[in-house]
Amino acid sequence: MQWSLFLPWYHVYGMLLIVLGILLSVWLVYIVEKARQPPWLKMAFAILLIALAIGFGVQFLLIFLAI
């Protein structure tokens, strides 16, 4: 696959979704820590952050390794 300076549209949207997801997760973690929620809710947000990290890894592979 030929390298290009212009990414396909789905990579651009993927990166925007990742940035929005990270901002949303940071905001949610701040709210959860401030409100002193029960441990199961904190675990749910931890799972959300792990899923976001996996999504970021897949997007990184799609963009930079051109799979």
C-alpha positions as CSV (number, residue, x, y, z in Angstrom):
1,M,0.0,0.0,0.0
2,Q,1.3,3.4,-0.9
3,W,2.0,5.9,1.8
4,S,0.1,9.2,1.6
5,L,-0.1,12.4,3.5
6,F,-3.9,12.3,3.3
7,L,-5.5,9.8,5.5
8,P,-8.8,8.2,4.4
9,W,-11.9,9.7,5.9
10,Y,-12.5,6.8,8.3
11,H,-9.1,7.2,9.9
12,V,-9.8,10.9,10.5
13,Y,-13.2,10.1,12.1
14,G,-11.5,7.3,14.1
15,M,-8.9,9.7,15.5
16,L,-11.6,12.3,16.3
17,L,-13.7,9.6,18.1
18,I,-10.6,8.6,20.1
19,V,-9.9,12.1,21.2
20,L,-13.5,12.7,22.2
21,G,-13.6,9.4,24.0
22,I,-10.4,10.2,26.0
23,L,-11.8,13.6,27.0
24,L,-15.2,12.0,28.0
25,S,-13.4,9.3,30.0
26,V,-11.2,11.9,31.9
27,W,-14.4,13.9,32.6
28,L,-16.3,10.8,33.8
29,V,-13.4,9.6,36.0
30,Y,-13.2,13.1,37.6
31,I,-17.0,13.0,38.3
32,V,-16.8,9.5,39.7
33,E,-13.9,10.4,42.0
34,K,-15.5,13.6,43.1
35,A,-18.8,12.0,43.9
36,R,-17.3,8.9,45.8
37,Q,-19.4,6.4,43.9
38,P,-19.5,2.7,44.9
39,P,-16.6,0.4,43.8
40,W,-18.6,-1.4,41.1
41,L,-19.2,1.9,39.3
42,K,-15.5,2.7,39.4
43,M,-14.7,-0.7,38.0
44,A,-17.1,0.0,35.1
45,F,-15.2,3.2,34.3
46,A,-11.9,1.3,34.5
47,I,-13.3,-1.2,31.9
48,L,-14.3,1.7,29.7
49,L,-10.8,3.1,29.8
50,I,-9.3,-0.3,29.0
51,A,-11.7,-0.6,26.0
52,L,-10.6,2.9,24.9
53,A,-7.0,1.9,25.0
54,I,-7.6,-1.2,22.9
55,G,-9.5,1.0,20.4
56,F,-6.6,3.4,20.2
57,G,-4.2,0.5,19.6
58,V,-6.3,-0.8,16.8
59,Q,-6.6,2.6,15.2
60,F,-2.8,3.1,15.5
61,L,-2.3,-0.2,13.6
62,L,-4.8,0.8,10.9
63,I,-3.2,4.2,10.3
64,F,0.6,3.5,10.7
65,L,0.9,0.0,9.5
66,A,-1.7,0.4,6.7
67,I,-3.5,-2.9,7.4
